[in-house]
């Protein structure tokens, strides 16, 4: 990794910051891989543990509930106990939960492990972003650091499919869980070496009522979208969960305006750059996860790829992402935010539009690979810019500001998978599965185009000095 050797740190900058970057990027890569690594192993899991079809869905849903529902609380807990301690607790808990799931003797044991993974992942991710923001305050290095982090974060889904296919086909599905143990140990060793303890932020308290409302509201929304995917939008569990989630989140925002120690200070949302970043990541997740979901099904069920071959087919996604990361990391210090985020969203929209033209007999090299490349390229541009923008100059709210990025992504992924799967299924019922993918993908492409216009509009009302990347003043430096 460039920057590890031969560099002298500037005064006040941690000399071990590049090692810290390696440790936290490894930690986030582990969490990101876990979002998809089990998906490809689900048929084997179901056969081995004798799970019913409804129980199989909970292997995915429980992780999403714990992770998506607790991210905001995890961000505030990171401030309360300190970034380094939050990283170590999160890594230890995630590894133990993974070992529990891998050793499962029945469905209940596996589902417990997945739920606990989500809980500790929600503590880990905000601490990762807070550590990055604190370690790299200088604009030139910040772009490179978030580029490396973005590569790990953005490539995790594709790598999860690949690693899951390899482990399931050549070893056993349990290694999709066990593999997290050595990764967590490696990351924890890096944290112990490179991340220095810092005093916890003064005056930090946990808003108990806010935490309860936010957690319950987010979990209800994620659960509602999961139910919509499996049971349909008209099912009582679907609309009751979604309606309850909206009410709880509205109550949460009302409480935050009066709380002395808000879980999510509204000043975090009021900043236009952060608001645009959250909207961009939300929109990105709708398109990206829909593309991954459709292409996984297309390659295995339509083209009849083996799990390993399907995993290898996802590699261009990582290649495209790395190209996007390398390009945008050089522009972060000098380009307006809107000139980075908006082209990224439009690039993903182009990939989805190509997916809308896919046919049952389409060539992988001519039709599928370009989709992966475009989606990866756009994802790299958006993720790095949004993550760095959201945490820039956030001061004591850095962990919560970063947690909102991942919350936006989790909600977007849940909504996109549920909504677009419903569209695809409805169309397929009157035609065929591939045509269903086509219609849903074109709809997602249109949505991303609208989102790009919305992001541009939000950011265009700021003066050039505020919409460009600048080093925060001394009072706001992390």
C-alpha positions in Angstrom: 0.0 0.0 0.0 1.4 3.3 -1.0 2.2 5.6 1.8 3.3 2.9 4.3 7.0 3.5 3.8 9.2 6.4 3.1 6.8 9.1 4.2 7.2 11.5 7.0 4.0 12.6 8.7 3.2 16.3 8.9 3.1 17.8 12.3 0.0 16.7 14.2 -0.7 13.9 11.7 -0.5 10.3 12.9 2.6 8.5 11.4 0.7 5.1 11.5 -2.3 6.4 9.7 -1.8 4.3 6.6 -1.6 1.1 8.7 -4.8 2.3 10.4 -6.4 2.6 7.0 -5.4 -0.9 6.1 -6.9 -2.2 9.4 -10.3 -0.4 9.1 -10.6 -1.1 5.4 -10.1 -4.8 6.1 -12.8 -4.6 8.8 -15.3 -2.9 6.5 -14.5 -5.3 3.7 -15.4 -8.2 6.1 -18.8 -6.6 6.9 -19.5 -5.8 3.3 -18.7 -9.3 2.1 -21.0 -10.7 4.7 -23.9 -8.9 3.2 -23.8 -11.2 0.1 -21.5 -14.1 0.9 -24.3 -16.2 2.4 -26.7 -15.5 -0.5 -25.1 -17.9 -2.9 -24.8 -20.6 -0.2 -28.5 -20.5 0.8 -29.5 -23.6 -1.1 -26.8 -25.6 0.7 -27.7 -24.1 4.0 -31.3 -25.0 3.6 -30.6 -28.6 2.7 -28.0 -29.1 5.5 -30.1 -27.6 8.3 -33.5 -28.6 7.1 -34.8 -25.1 6.9 -38.2 -24.2 5.5 -38.5 -21.6 2.7 -39.8 -18.9 5.0 -36.9 -19.5 7.5 -34.4 -19.3 4.7 -35.3 -15.7 4.0 -34.5 -14.8 7.7 -30.9 -15.7 7.1 -30.7 -12.5 5.1 -33.3 -10.4 6.8 -32.0 -10.8 10.4 -28.6 -9.5 9.4 -30.2 -6.5 7.6 -32.4 -5.8 10.6 -29.6 -5.7 13.1 -27.2 -3.8 10.8 -29.6 -1.3 9.3 -31.6 -0.7 12.5 -28.7 0.0 14.8 -26.3 2.0 12.7 -27.3 5.4 14.2 -27.0 4.0 17.7 -23.7 2.4 16.8 -22.4 5.8 15.6 -23.3 7.4 18.9 -21.9 4.5 20.9 -18.6 4.9 19.0 -18.4 8.5 20.2 -19.3 7.4 23.7 -16.7 4.6 24.2 -14.1 5.9 21.8 -13.3 4.8 18.2 -10.5 2.4 19.0 -12.6 0.5 21.6 -15.6 0.5 19.3 -13.5 -1.1 16.6 -12.1 -3.8 18.9 -15.5 -4.6 20.4 -17.2 -4.7 17.0 -14.5 -6.9 15.5 -14.5 -9.3 18.5 -18.3 -9.6 18.5 -18.6 -10.0 14.8 -16.0 -12.8 14.8 -17.7 -14.6 17.7 -21.1 -14.3 16.0 -19.6 -15.7 12.8 -18.2 -18.7 14.6 -21.6 -19.3 16.2 -23.3 -19.3 12.8 -20.7 -21.5 11.2 -21.0 -24.1 14.0 -24.8 -24.0 13.8 -26.5 -27.4 14.5 -29.9 -26.0 13.5 -31.7 -23.0 12.0 -32.1 -21.2 15.4 -28.4 -21.2 16.0 -27.6 -19.9 12.5 -30.2 -17.2 12.7 -28.9 -16.0 16.1 -25.4 -15.8 14.7 -26.6 -13.7 11.8 -28.6 -11.3 14.0 -25.6 -10.8 16.3 -23.4 -10.2 13.3 -25.7 -7.3 12.3 -25.6 -5.8 15.8 -21.8 -5.7 16.0 -21.5 -4.7 12.3 -23.6 -1.6 13.2 -21.1 -0.7 15.9 -18.1 -1.3 13.7 -18.9 0.6 10.5 -19.4 4.1 12.1 -16.1 3.6 14.0 -14.4 2.8 10.7 -15.6 6.0 9.1 -14.8 8.1 12.1 -11.3 6.7 12.3 -10.7 7.5 8.6 -12.0 11.0 8.9 -9.8 11.6 12.0 -6.7 10.1 10.5 -6.7 11.9 7.2 -7.7 15.6 7.6 -5.4 16.8 4.8 -7.3 17.0 1.4 -4.6 15.4 -0.7 -4.3 12.3 1.5 -8.0 12.2 2.3 -8.8 11.5 -1.4 -6.3 8.6 -1.5 -7.5 7.2 1.8 -11.1 7.3 1.0 -10.3 5.8 -2.4 -8.7 2.7 -0.8 -11.7 2.5 1.6 -14.1 2.9 -1.2 -12.5 0.1 -3.2 -12.9 -2.2 -0.2 -16.5 -1.1 0.5 -17.6 -1.1 -3.1 -16.0 -4.4 -4.2 -17.4 -6.3 -1.1 -20.6 -7.3 -2.8 -19.0 -8.8 -5.8 -16.2 -10.4 -3.8 -18.9 -11.9 -1.4 -20.5 -13.6 -4.3 -17.2 -14.9 -5.6 -15.9 -16.0 -2.2 -19.2 -17.6 -1.3 -19.2 -19.6 -4.6 -15.7 -20.9 -4.0 -16.2 -21.8 -0.4 -19.6 -23.4 -1.0 -18.4 -25.4 -4.0 -15.0 -26.6 -2.7 -15.3 -26.6 1.1 -18.6 -26.2 2.9 -21.2 -23.4 3.4 -20.0 -23.1 7.0 -16.8 -21.5 5.8 -18.9 -18.6 4.5 -19.2 -17.8 8.2 -15.9 -19.1 9.6 -13.9 -17.1 7.1 -14.7 -13.9 9.1 -12.8 -15.1 12.2 -9.2 -14.8 10.7 -10.2 -11.6 8.9 -11.4 -10.1 12.1 -8.3 -11.2 13.9 -6.1 -9.6 11.3 -8.0 -6.3 11.4 -8.0 -6.3 15.2 -4.2 -6.7 15.2 -3.9 -3.7 12.9 -6.2 -1.6 15.1 -4.2 -2.5 18.2 -1.0 -1.5 16.4 -2.0 1.6 14.4 -5.2 3.2 15.9 -4.2 5.3 18.9 -6.6 5.6 21.9 -8.2 9.0 22.1 -10.3 10.5 24.9 -14.0 10.1 24.2 -15.8 13.2 23.0 -16.8 15.4 25.9 -20.4 15.8 26.7 -21.5 12.8 24.7 -24.6 11.1 26.1 -27.0 8.5 24.6 -30.5 9.8 23.9 -32.4 6.7 25.2 -35.7 7.7 23.7 -34.2 8.7 20.4 -32.2 5.5 20.2 -35.4 3.4 20.9 -37.4 5.3 18.3 -34.7 5.3 15.6 -33.8 1.6 16.1 -37.5 0.5 16.1 -38.3 2.7 13.1 -35.4 1.6 11.0 -35.9 -2.0 11.8 -39.6 -1.7 11.0 -38.8 -0.1 7.6 -36.2 -2.8 6.7 -38.5 -5.6 7.8 -41.4 -4.1 5.8 -39.3 -4.1 2.6 -38.1 -7.6 3.3 -41.7 -8.7 3.7 -42.7 -6.9 0.5 -40.2 -8.9 -1.4 -41.4 -12.3 0.0 -45.1 -11.7 0.8 -46.1 -8.8 -1.5 -46.9 -5.1 -0.9 -50.5 -5.9 0.1 -49.6 -8.3 2.9 -50.7 -7.0 6.4 -47.2 -7.5 7.7 -45.7 -5.3 4.9 -47.9 -2.2 5.2 -48.1 -2.4 9.0 -44.4 -2.5 9.3 -43.8 0.3 6.8 -46.5 2.5 8.2 -45.2 1.9 11.8 -41.7 2.6 10.7 -42.6 5.9 9.1 -44.5 6.9 12.3 -41.6 6.0 14.6 -39.0 7.8 12.4 -41.2 10.9 12.3 -41.5 10.7 16.1 -37.7 10.3 16.3 -37.1 13.5 14.3 -39.5 15.4 16.5 -37.7 14.2 19.6 -34.3 15.2 18.2 -35.4 18.8 17.9 -35.9 18.9 21.7 -33.2 16.5 23.0 -30.2 17.9 24.8 -28.1 15.1 23.5 -29.7 14.1 20.2 -28.8 10.8 18.6 -28.8 12.4 15.2 -28.2 16.2 15.5 -30.4 17.8 12.8 -27.4 20.0 11.8 -26.0 16.9 10.3 -28.9 16.6 7.9 -29.2 20.3 7.3 -25.8 20.6 5.6 -26.5 20.4 1.9 -23.4 18.5 1.0 -24.3 15.8 3.5 -27.9 15.7 2.4 -26.9 15.3 -1.2 -24.4 12.5 -0.2 -27.2 10.6 1.6 -29.5 11.0 -1.3 -26.8 9.8 -3.7 -25.9 6.7 -1.7 -29.6 5.9 -1.2 -30.1 6.1 -5.0 -26.9 4.2 -5.7 -28.0 1.3 -3.5 -31.4 1.0 -5.2 -29.7 0.6 -8.6 -26.6 -1.4 -7.6 -28.2 -4.0 -5.4 -31.0 -4.5 -8.0 -28.4 -5.1 -10.7 -26.5 -7.6 -8.5 -29.8 -9.4 -7.5 -30.9 -9.7 -11.1 -27.6 -10.7 -12.5 -27.0 -13.3 -9.9 -30.4 -14.9 -10.8 -29.8 -14.4 -14.5 -26.4 -16.1 -14.5 -27.4 -19.1 -12.4 -31.0 -19.7 -13.4 -31.0 -18.5 -17.0 -27.5 -19.1 -18.2 -27.0 -22.0 -15.7 -23.6 -20.9 -14.3 -22.2 -22.9 -11.4 -21.7 -20.9 -8.1 -18.0 -20.6 -8.8 -18.5 -19.5 -12.5 -21.1 -17.0 -11.4 -18.8 -15.6 -8.8 -16.0 -15.2 -11.3 -18.4 -13.5 -13.7 -18.7 -10.7 -11.1 -15.0 -9.8 -11.2 -15.5 -6.9 -13.8 -17.6 -5.2 -11.2 -14.5 -4.9 -9.0 -12.3 -3.8 -12.0 -14.7 -1.1 -12.9 -14.9 0.1 -9.3 -11.1 0.2 -8.9 -10.9 2.3 -12.1 -13.5 4.7 -10.8 -11.8 4.9 -7.4 -8.5 5.7 -8.9 -9.9 8.4 -11.1 -12.1 10.1 -8.5 -9.6 10.0 -5.6 -7.4 12.4 -7.7 -10.2 14.8 -8.1 -11.6 15.0 -4.6 -9.4 17.9 -3.5 -10.2 20.1 -6.5 -13.5 19.3 -8.1 -17.0 20.4 -7.0 -18.9 17.6 -5.3 -21.7 17.8 -7.8 -19.3 17.2 -10.7 -18.3 13.9 -9.1 -21.5 12.5 -7.7 -23.8 13.2 -10.6 -21.7 11.6 -13.4 -21.3 8.6 -11.1 -25.1 8.2 -10.8 -25.6 8.6 -14.5 -22.9 5.9 -15.2 -24.8 3.4 -13.0 -27.9 4.4 -14.9 -26.2 3.6 -18.2 -25.3 0.1 -16.8 -28.9 -0.5 -15.8 -30.1 0.7 -19.2 -27.9 -2.0 -20.8 -29.3 -4.5 -18.4 -32.7 -3.5 -19.6 -31.7 -4.8 -23.1 -30.5 -8.2 -21.9 -31.9 -11.3 -23.5 -31.9 -14.9 -22.5 -29.2 -15.8 -25.0 -27.1 -12.6 -24.6 -23.4 -12.9 -24.7 -21.6 -12.5 -21.4 -18.7 -10.5 -23.0 -20.8 -8.3 -25.1 -23.8 -7.7 -22.9 -23.2 -8.7 -19.3 -19.6 -7.6 -18.7 -20.3 -4.0 -19.8 -23.1 -3.8 -17.2 -20.7 -4.9 -14.5 -18.0 -2.4 -15.6 -20.4 0.6 -15.8 -22.1 -0.2 -12.4 -18.7 -0.7 -10.8 -17.3 2.5 -12.3 -20.2 4.6 -11.1 -20.3 3.0 -7.7 -16.6 3.9 -7.1 -17.3 7.6 -8.0 -20.3 8.0 -5.8 -19.2 6.0 -2.7 -15.9 7.7 -2.3 -17.3 11.2 -2.8 -20.3 10.6 -0.6 -18.4 9.0 2.3 -15.7 11.7 2.3 -18.3 14.5 2.0 -20.5 13.2 4.8 -17.6 13.1 7.3 -15.7 16.2 6.2 -15.8 18.8 9.0 -18.4 17.0 11.1 -16.4 17.4 14.3 -18.0 15.5 17.2 -20.8 14.2 14.9 -18.4 12.4 12.6 -19.4 8.8 13.6 -23.1 9.6 13.3 -22.6 11.4 10.0 -20.8 8.4 8.7 -23.5 6.1 10.1 -26.1 8.0 8.1 -24.3 7.1 4.9 -24.5 3.4 5.6 -28.1 3.8 6.9 -29.0 5.4 3.6 -27.4 2.6 1.7 -29.1 -0.1 3.7 -32.5 1.4 3.3 -31.9 2.0 -0.4 -30.8 -1.6 -0.9 -33.8 -3.0 1.0 -36.2 -0.7 -0.9 -34.6 -1.4 -4.3 -34.5 -5.2 -3.9 -38.1 -5.3 -2.7 -39.6 -2.8 -5.2 -37.8 -3.9 -8.3 -38.2 -7.6 -7.5 -42.0 -6.9 -7.3 -41.9 -5.1 -10.7 -39.8 -7.9 -12.2 -42.1 -10.6 -10.8 -45.3 -8.9 -12.0 -44.0 -8.4 -15.5 -42.6 -12.0 -15.6 -46.0 -13.4 -14.7 -47.3 -12.1 -18.0 -44.1 -12.7 -20.0 -40.9 -14.3 -18.8 -38.2 -13.7 -16.2 -35.7 -11.9 -18.4 -38.4 -9.4 -19.6 -39.2 -8.8 -16.0 -35.5 -7.9 -15.4 -35.6 -5.6 -18.4 -38.5 -3.6 -17.3 -37.3 -3.3 -13.6 -33.8 -2.3 -14.7 -35.0 0.4 -17.1 -37.2 1.8 -14.3 -34.2 1.8 -12.0 -32.1 3.6 -14.7 -34.8 6.3 -14.9 -34.9 6.7 -11.2 -31.1 7.2 -11.0 -31.3 9.9 -13.8 -33.9 11.8 -11.7 -31.7 11.3 -8.6 -28.7 12.8 -10.4 -30.7 15.9 -11.3 -32.0 16.2 -7.7 -28.4 16.0 -6.3 -27.2 18.5 -8.8 -30.0 20.9 -7.8 -29.4 20.5 -4.1 -25.7 21.3 -4.5 -26.0 24.0 -7.2 -27.6 26.5 -4.7 -24.3 26.5 -2.7 -21.6 29.0 -3.5 -18.5 27.5 -5.2 -16.5 28.0 -2.0 -18.9 25.8 -0.1 -19.4 23.2 -2.7 -15.7 22.6 -3.2 -13.5 20.5 -1.0 -11.6 22.5 1.5 -9.7 21.8 4.7 -12.0 22.6 7.7 -11.0 25.4 10.0 -9.0 24.6 13.0 -12.2 24.6 15.2 -13.7 21.9 13.0 -10.7 19.7 12.3 -11.0 16.2 13.6 
